Amino acid sequence: MKKGISILGTLLMFYAGCNSVPLETVKSVDLPRYMGKWYEIASFPNRFQKGCNCTTAEYELTDENYVRVTNTCRKDSTGGKISQVVGKAFIVEGRNNGKLKVQFFWPFKGDYYIIDLSLDYDYAAVGNPGRKYLWILSRTPFMPDSVYNSILNRVKDKGFDIKNLVKTNQNCDQ
């Protein structure tokens, strides 16, 4: 009996740490409109962007049926060394282009869910189903506070812990 309770308790603790609510994406994404340069306004800290400032992502549709992703940042300061990584994003069929799988290092792929997108494609929010990753993106290096706060409210409603969000320094030396 005690063993059964112990196992049940362990399972409850495990599932309490998981967000079991499915993450909804936007209804559809016009990929050609989504392509181009995006500036990172804020993100959850992660190991692969450690020390990054002036972060951008550039998306380009290819003839090989994937999206070329080029992430660029300046390491350790706004005038620091430029760091760049190129990857591929693959469209998840049947999801109206709102879900993609991104690959920077073979064979690993990560979820790229477009969870918020302005009608004019001026800003977007991207996350993953486990809600461990979140990026707020804009077509310009800076975003009005009213727009930013509105996005925060929507991603919070989707289950993201926005207290972990860190604004990205976009005051870059050219």
Backbone torsions as a table, in degrees:
resi	resn	phi	psi	omega
1	MET	NA	-48.3	179.6
2	LYS	-61.7	-37.4	179.8
3	LYS	-63.9	-41.3	179.1
4	GLY	-64.3	-41.0	178.1
5	ILE	-66.4	-40.3	178.5
6	SER	-61.9	-44.4	178.8
7	ILE	-64.8	-43.6	178.8
8	LEU	-61.1	-43.6	178.3
9	GLY	-61.2	-42.2	178.1
10	THR	-62.8	-44.1	179.2
11	LEU	-63.5	-41.1	178.8
12	LEU	-63.1	-42.0	178.3
13	MET	-64.0	-39.7	179.6
14	PHE	-62.5	-49.7	-176.9
15	TYR	-72.3	-25.6	176.7
16	ALA	-65.6	-30.0	178.9
17	GLY	-81.0	-8.5	-179.2
18	CYS	-100.4	140.6	175.0
19	ASN	-92.2	104.4	-174.0
20	SER	-87.1	-5.9	178.6
21	VAL	-76.9	123.0	-179.8
22	PRO	-59.7	143.3	179.3
23	LEU	-88.7	117.8	-180.0
24	GLU	-82.7	136.9	174.4
25	THR	-95.9	175.0	172.2
26	VAL	-64.2	159.0	-175.2
27	LYS	-63.5	-39.7	177.8
28	SER	-159.8	156.4	179.4
29	VAL	-130.3	126.7	173.2
30	ASP	-83.5	96.9	-172.6
31	LEU	-55.1	-43.5	178.0
32	PRO	-57.8	-35.9	177.4
33	ARG	-71.7	-29.9	-178.9
34	TYR	-75.6	-23.1	-177.7
35	MET	-65.3	159.2	179.4
36	GLY	115.7	-165.5	-174.8
37	LYS	-91.3	135.4	175.6
38	TRP	-126.6	141.5	175.5
39	TYR	-101.5	135.8	176.4
40	GLU	-79.4	118.3	178.5
41	ILE	-88.0	-38.2	179.3
42	ALA	-160.5	159.9	177.8
43	SER	-159.7	163.3	167.9
44	PHE	-76.1	137.3	177.1
45	PRO	-58.4	140.2	177.7
46	ASN	-148.5	157.7	-172.6
47	ARG	-67.3	-29.8	-175.9
48	PHE	-83.4	-3.3	174.9
49	GLN	-121.0	17.4	-176.5
50	LYS	-58.5	129.3	178.4
51	GLY	78.8	9.0	-176.7
52	CYS	-83.6	138.3	172.4
53	ASN	-129.1	159.8	174.0
54	CYS	55.0	43.2	-174.7
55	THR	-78.2	134.3	175.2
56	THR	-132.8	158.8	172.8
57	ALA	-130.6	134.0	177.3
58	GLU	-121.6	130.4	-176.9
59	TYR	-115.6	136.1	-178.8
60	GLU	-140.8	123.2	175.2
61	LEU	-69.2	137.5	179.4
62	THR	-113.3	165.4	175.7
63	ASP	-74.2	-13.0	-177.7
64	GLU	-89.5	15.5	174.7
65	ASN	69.7	35.7	171.2
66	TYR	-146.3	170.8	177.3
67	VAL	-105.0	125.5	174.7
68	ARG	-79.5	128.5	-178.7
69	VAL	-114.1	123.5	176.5
70	THR	-121.0	109.7	177.6
71	ASN	-99.5	130.6	-177.2
72	THR	-131.2	143.0	173.1
73	CYS	-153.6	169.9	172.7
74	ARG	-106.8	126.3	-175.5
75	LYS	-80.4	131.5	168.8
76	ASP	70.5	-15.3	175.3
77	SER	-165.3	167.9	-179.7
78	THR	-70.0	-16.3	176.0
79	GLY	-109.0	11.5	-175.8
80	GLY	-72.4	178.8	-179.2
81	LYS	-62.2	137.7	178.3
82	ILE	-75.5	130.3	176.7
83	SER	-117.5	134.3	-177.4
84	GLN	-139.8	141.1	175.4
85	VAL	-135.3	139.2	-179.0
86	VAL	-116.2	134.3	179.6
87	GLY	-140.2	-169.7	-179.2
88	LYS	-129.0	143.1	173.3
89	ALA	-119.6	131.1	-178.1
90	PHE	-112.1	132.8	-178.5
91	ILE	-72.4	133.4	174.7
92	VAL	-84.5	115.1	-175.8
93	GLU	-59.0	144.8	175.9
94	GLY	78.3	9.7	-177.5
95	ARG	-116.1	16.1	177.2
96	ASN	53.8	33.3	175.5
97	ASN	69.5	9.4	178.5
98	GLY	-83.0	-17.1	178.8
99	LYS	-120.8	130.6	175.9
100	LEU	-132.8	162.3	172.2
101	LYS	-114.0	123.9	-177.0
102	VAL	-106.4	137.1	-178.7
103	GLN	-131.7	119.3	174.4
104	PHE	-106.7	-30.5	-179.7
105	PHE	-133.8	117.5	179.6
106	TRP	-64.4	137.6	6.6
107	PRO	-100.1	13.8	-171.4
108	PHE	-81.6	135.2	176.3
109	LYS	-128.9	143.2	178.0
110	GLY	-119.6	157.2	179.1
111	ASP	-78.0	137.2	177.6
112	TYR	-129.8	97.5	-177.6
113	TYR	-106.0	121.3	175.3
114	ILE	-83.5	107.4	-171.3
115	ILE	-104.6	-11.3	177.1
116	ASP	-153.6	137.9	-177.2
117	LEU	-156.0	127.3	179.0
118	SER	-70.9	154.0	-179.1
119	LEU	-60.2	-31.8	-179.8
120	ASP	-93.0	6.7	178.2
121	TYR	60.3	34.5	177.4
122	ASP	-88.3	-25.0	177.3
123	TYR	-145.3	160.1	178.7
124	ALA	-151.6	157.2	169.8
125	ALA	-124.4	134.5	-177.0
126	VAL	-126.9	135.6	178.7
127	GLY	-146.7	-171.0	176.7
128	ASN	-129.0	159.3	-174.6
129	PRO	-58.2	-31.9	179.0
130	GLY	-78.4	-6.4	178.0
131	ARG	61.8	28.1	176.0
132	LYS	-89.5	-19.6	-178.8
133	TYR	-125.0	140.2	177.8
134	LEU	-153.7	135.3	175.4
135	TRP	-132.1	136.0	171.2
136	ILE	-105.9	122.8	-174.4
137	LEU	-120.1	150.8	179.1
138	SER	-143.0	154.9	176.3
139	ARG	-74.9	-14.0	179.0
140	THR	-122.2	158.5	-177.1
141	PRO	-66.0	-18.0	-177.3
142	PHE	-131.1	151.0	-176.7
143	MET	-130.4	136.5	175.9
144	PRO	-57.7	142.2	-179.5
145	ASP	-56.4	-37.1	-178.6
146	SER	-63.1	-40.0	178.3
147	VAL	-68.5	-46.4	-179.9
148	TYR	-57.8	-48.4	-178.7
149	ASN	-64.9	-34.5	176.7
150	SER	-64.8	-42.3	176.8
151	ILE	-63.0	-44.1	179.6
152	LEU	-56.6	-43.3	179.4
153	ASN	-61.5	-40.6	-178.6
154	ARG	-70.8	-40.9	-180.0
155	VAL	-71.8	-31.8	174.7
156	LYS	-62.4	-41.5	177.5
157	ASP	-63.5	-21.9	178.5
158	LYS	-89.5	3.8	174.0
159	GLY	99.2	10.2	178.0
160	PHE	-86.4	138.7	178.0
161	ASP	-85.8	92.9	-171.2
162	ILE	-70.2	-10.0	177.8
163	LYS	-66.9	-17.7	178.2
164	ASN	-85.5	-6.5	-176.5
165	LEU	-73.9	133.8	-180.0
166	VAL	-121.2	128.7	177.6
167	LYS	-69.2	142.4	-179.2
168	THR	-92.6	130.6	177.4
169	ASN	-70.3	118.6	178.9
170	GLN	-114.0	14.0	176.4
171	ASN	-83.3	77.1	-169.0
172	CYS	-93.2	144.6	168.6
173	ASP	-76.0	138.1	-179.4
174	GLN	-89.0	NA	NA
